[in-house]
Amino acid sequence: NAGVTQTPKFQVLKTGQSMTLQCAQDMNHNSMYWYRQDPGMGLRLIYYSASEGTTDKGEVPNGYNVSRLNKREFSLRLESAAPSQTSVYFCASIQPGVGEQYFGPGTRLTVT
Amino acid sequence: AQSVAQPEDQVNVAEGNPLTVKCTYSVSGNPYLFWYVQYPNRGLQFLLKYITGDNLVKGSYGFEAEFNKSQTSFHLKKPSALVSDSALYFCAVRDMGGTGRRALTFGSGTRLQVQP
């Protein structure tokens, strides 16, 4: 049981380049999330997917798109990276009911 | 809108002493509260949660948290700190709005440094 996995672990992009961050969970969870972590700001929600086939915006969606490929996988795409998107990105999933969220190890992204 | 405040950027404590990491929250309705820990270059690990019931919640690694509804607080505590407890701690409240969202709103984090 790997839990929540993310690829890549590290990435450096130039301004204007695009990339996709991958996330997968093997816990059969319905809901999945993308957060970004910036110093002194905690984690902020970018997008979420309450169930397979649905996605919705969080607090900071601008500059991002997501795809819920199937129940296991939820990807985050940066179409045209900007230095303001330099951050650590975490994927999470949640079990039904009032359970806690499970987080992946994170992707550290630097945009120059 | 709901919010979480962690008033201390850093807490320093000597090994063996008790520790407290503070958290206050603002929600409409009953809160679902969580504490997570993050070690360097790692993801967030769940420590404990308050949903309902006993105001003193026990969690992983000897941590506990006290829910106080009148003070809207959910402070994290441990009776005897270890050097290995040094990490970044986040308090969070579950989003209760909207169908299926169930996202977390996080505080800004508190860095705990335990000195030997």
HADDOCK unambig.tbl for C-alpha pairs under 7 A between the chains (distance, minus, plus):
assign (segid A and resid 40 and name CA) (segid B and resid 108 and name CA) 5.29 0.50 0.50
assign (segid A and resid 40 and name CA) (segid B and resid 109 and name CA) 6.93 0.50 0.50
assign (segid A and resid 41 and name CA) (segid B and resid 108 and name CA) 4.61 0.50 0.50
assign (segid A and resid 42 and name CA) (segid B and resid 106 and name CA) 5.73 0.50 0.50
assign (segid A and resid 42 and name CA) (segid B and resid 107 and name CA) 5.60 0.50 0.50
assign (segid A and resid 42 and name CA) (segid B and resid 108 and name CA) 4.00 0.50 0.50
assign (segid A and resid 42 and name CA) (segid B and resid 109 and name CA) 5.76 0.50 0.50
assign (segid A and resid 43 and name CA) (segid B and resid 106 and name CA) 5.89 0.50 0.50
assign (segid A and resid 50 and name CA) (segid B and resid 100 and name CA) 5.20 0.50 0.50
assign (segid A and resid 50 and name CA) (segid B and resid 101 and name CA) 5.96 0.50 0.50
assign (segid A and resid 103 and name CA) (segid B and resid 43 and name CA) 5.99 0.50 0.50
assign (segid A and resid 103 and name CA) (segid B and resid 44 and name CA) 5.82 0.50 0.50
assign (segid A and resid 104 and name CA) (segid B and resid 43 and name CA) 5.71 0.50 0.50
assign (segid A and resid 105 and name CA) (segid B and resid 42 and name CA) 5.36 0.50 0.50
assign (segid A and resid 105 and name CA) (segid B and resid 43 and name CA) 4.19 0.50 0.50
assign (segid A and resid 106 and name CA) (segid B and resid 43 and name CA) 5.88 0.50 0.50
